[in-house]
Amino acid sequence: MSKARRTFTPEDRYSLVQEALRDGASDVCRKYNLSSSLLRKWKQKYLHNGKEGLKDSYPRVDPHLRALEEENERLKRIIAKQALEIEVKSELLKKTPIGPRKR
């Protein structure tokens, strides 16, 4: 049986910390199936920075936006490769004389 990873919004974290301060950490951990270390970490962040401390410390990137950025980079590489090929071909055309061939 695999457990799915749960995500908590800052509001959820705040309400759980408030409930832990009011009712006790062990009851809240048991009620919501949380580890005591996670609740303790949230509590320390809340007491140190207030509600702002419970926000995610890393920016979340939308998967759709990430896919678009990857496609954009791929297309930029393709365009750069084509531009290089065109430049090389034009340089070769400048160096080779165009005229009737001698047999």
Stockholm file with secondary structure:
# STOCKHOLM 1.0

chainA/1-103         MSKARRTFTPEDRYSLVQEALRDGASDVCRKYNLSSSLLRKWKQKYLHNGKEGLKDSYPRVDPHLRALEEENERLKRIIAKQALEIEVKSELLKKTPIGPRKR
#=GR chainA/1-103 SS CCCCCCCCCHHHHHHHHHHHHHHCHHHHHHHHTCCHHHHHHHHHHHHHHGGGGGSCSSCCCCHHHHHHHHHHHHHHHHHHHHHHHHHHHHHHHHHSCCSCCCC
#=GC SS_cons         CCCCCCCCCHHHHHHHHHHHHHHCHHHHHHHHTCCHHHHHHHHHHHHHHGGGGGSCSSCCCCHHHHHHHHHHHHHHHHHHHHHHHHHHHHHHHHHSCCSCCCC
//
